[in-house]
Amino acid sequence: MAADVSPRLAKAAVRRRVIDRRSTRTDLAAAADVLRDHVVAWTRPGGCVAAYVPIGSEPGSVALLQELTGLGCRVLLPIVSGDVLDWAAYDGVLEAGPWGLLQPTGQRLGSSALVAADAVLVPALAVDRHGNRLGRGAGFYDRSLCQVSPGTPLAALLHDGELLADDLPVEPHDIPMTAAITPSAGVTRF
């Protein structure tokens, strides 16, 4: 990254490239099935997992959420509320929320609900080999991940080719991942 390019502008450039690449993907269902298997193997049955409902070409699936609940996991899903994510337990029912997101309909647990999570699955556009994550740029997850208990695994779900060898630009508010999960490589720990 050139010294005269701010991290924010550099992130925007990488974000555009990844989103453009994602828009041409045709393997979403197959990739989601393989990711589901990797996540299930990585997750402790009966634990509490904070996750998300993917939209568009994001990695993951509702089938993953159903599989986790079938293993006895309590699955927490985000609800957009203000500038920090609120959370609710997934009970199999989702409703439309802001920006086309699907959200759980159950009781809101507050932003501090993440403290109960044994693991957090985080949406990402890319992650570098140091665990630095590139999100969509709104900052919801970076503000929310401050609520996670120290030592809780944070895993970004990615498509193949989104675990980058080159360093991503980093800003002080960025929360690093402890792992990335891709269809081909499975779990990569940082």
VENGILIN-V513693 format. One record per helix or strand of 3 or more residues. SS is the DSSP state (H for helix, E for strand). FROM is the first residue (numbers start at 1). LEN is the number of residues. If there is no record, write none. Layout:
<<SS/FROM/LEN> <SS/FROM/LEN>>
//
This chain:
<<H/7/16> <H/28/15> <E/48/4> <H/62/9> <E/74/8> <E/84/6> <E/94/3> <H/98/3> <E/102/3> <H/111/6> <E/119/5> <E/126/3> <H/140/8> <E/153/5> <E/179/4> <E/186/4>>
//
